[in-house]
């Protein structure tokens, strides 16, 4: 019987070691490539997010400032109160546009001719007479005096002042004429044209004129809609989660309900809008464009999210809590109401807030129930016609005026701020009240 060669064993060992080392090098290289692929994907995602936010902020920030012109307004009693008895009806229906025109002519007395005067009057907003009427109605003592009043400039003037119109372009290729540019330069040189914080954006409803358009109507519509959504979806969602997790028997029917709830969470939101149109408006006859109907539709959409989050929060409570409560003689209802539900409530609130944040950004289901209408007045109840912030953004994005691009981006900034705030609140609640078991 021959003996094995003594040198063959070390040689085989070295070969295996070489193969293993080569394999390890390939594995380590693959791991490094995979790690770099992940870092590259994250970097690209962050770059695109930063580009998106930079584009939105760059276009939306100027909308928070608005151009105003200082005019010498002579509150002529012959125009405002010809009878001299301070009749509120006469004062309210006076020709305030004439006061604005007189003030503009006082600044540029050399302007003559119908065409040039029309171009001069176009420097001020059509809302300027309404501003004067509000001031006179609030302070009738202005009648008979002459005051320097800051009035809203037109959207074209505001767009030019912000540098969004090229003054070097041909006159026929820009919305502002050469003589108007000269007048604007004179106003800026004398300090009679300045930019102020745009309070109109937050205090006014929608308008066809960009300089008069605001988001207050959309904000109030969103508030009423989300309030209805929360009041309906949160108690129903929590009660459903508690029943399915703690009391419902495990059989085919509860399994079917759970599958349907999970499927409803993935249903496109526009389907809920069609359901709301068919049931709440066509069948029950509720008013279109009302926050009540919008809240009902968004409640249907939000319920599956709240139920799933609520069940997950209940599941996270340790079984020992239930066993200890039952061992002390508590009934099942007492065990759930006094021990399990309080411990699961932070998780339920977090899921509810996230669901509400999703509802805040929805527009498709609300378009189906008529909340896409042009609404000027700010809603004051759940039944008033209204729109919501995402739909307002959709409406403004379809308008051709350059000034509406700023307001669209500004409204997006406000919407993003609210969504970040709501998600931040959910994180704070989770960190503050969450318990580690």
QUIUR-V339365 format. One record per backbone hydrogen bond with DSSP energy under -1.0 kcal/mol. NH is the residue of the N-H (numbers start at 1). CO is the residue of the C=O. If there is no record, write none. Layout:
# QUIUR-V339365
nh=(NH:NH)
co=(CO:CO)
This chain:
# QUIUR-V339365
nh=(11:12:13:14:15:16:17:18:19:20:21:22:23:24:25:26:27:28:29:30:31:32:33:34:35:36:37:38:39:40:41:42:43:44:45:46:47:48:49:50:51:52:53:54:55:56:57:58:59:60:61:63:64:65:66:68:69:70:71:73:73:75:76:80:81:91:92:93:94:96:100:101:102:103:104:105:106:107:108:111:117:118:119:120:121:122:123:124:125:128:131:132:133:134:135:136:137:138:139:142:143:144:145:147:149:151:153:154:158:159:160:161:162:163:164:169:173:174:181:182:183:184:185:186:187:188:189:190:192:194:196:198:199:202:203:204:206:212:213:214:215:216:219:220:221:222:223:224:225:226:227:228:229:230:231:232:233:234:236:237:238:239:240:241:242:243:244:245:246:247:248:251:255:256:257:258:259:260:261:262:263:264:265:266:267:271:273:274:275:276:277:278:279:280:281:282:284:286:289:292:294:295:296:297:298:299:300:301:302:303:306:307:308:309:310:311:312:313:314:315:316:317:321:323:324:325:326:327:328:329:330:335:336:337:338:339:340:341:343:344:345:348:349:350:351:352:353:354:355:356:357:358:359:360:361:362:367:368:370:371:373:386:392:393:394:395:396:397:399:405:407:408:409:410:411:412:413:414:415:416:417:418:419:420:421:422:423:424:425:426:427:428:429:430:431:432:433:434)
co=(7:8:9:10:11:12:13:14:15:16:17:18:19:20:21:22:23:24:25:26:27:28:29:30:31:32:33:34:35:36:37:38:39:40:41:42:43:44:45:46:47:48:49:50:51:52:53:54:55:56:57:60:61:62:196:194:151:192:149:71:147:145:74:76:77:87:88:89:91:94:96:97:98:99:100:101:102:103:104:108:113:114:115:116:117:118:120:121:152:125:127:128:129:130:131:132:133:134:135:139:140:75:142:73:71:69:67:123:154:155:156:157:158:160:159:166:170:171:177:178:179:180:181:182:183:184:185:186:187:68:66:64:197:199:199:200:375:209:210:205:201:204:215:216:217:218:219:220:221:222:223:224:225:226:227:228:229:230:232:233:234:235:236:237:238:239:240:241:242:243:243:249:251:252:253:254:255:256:257:258:259:260:261:263:264:268:269:270:271:272:273:274:275:276:276:277:279:280:369:382:290:291:292:293:294:295:296:297:298:299:302:303:304:305:306:307:308:309:310:311:312:314:318:319:320:321:322:323:324:326:325:331:332:333:334:335:335:336:339:340:341:344:345:346:347:348:349:350:351:352:353:354:355:356:357:359:363:364:367:366:370:289:388:389:390:391:392:393:396:402:403:404:405:406:407:408:409:410:411:412:413:414:415:416:417:418:419:420:421:422:423:424:425:426:427:428:429:430)
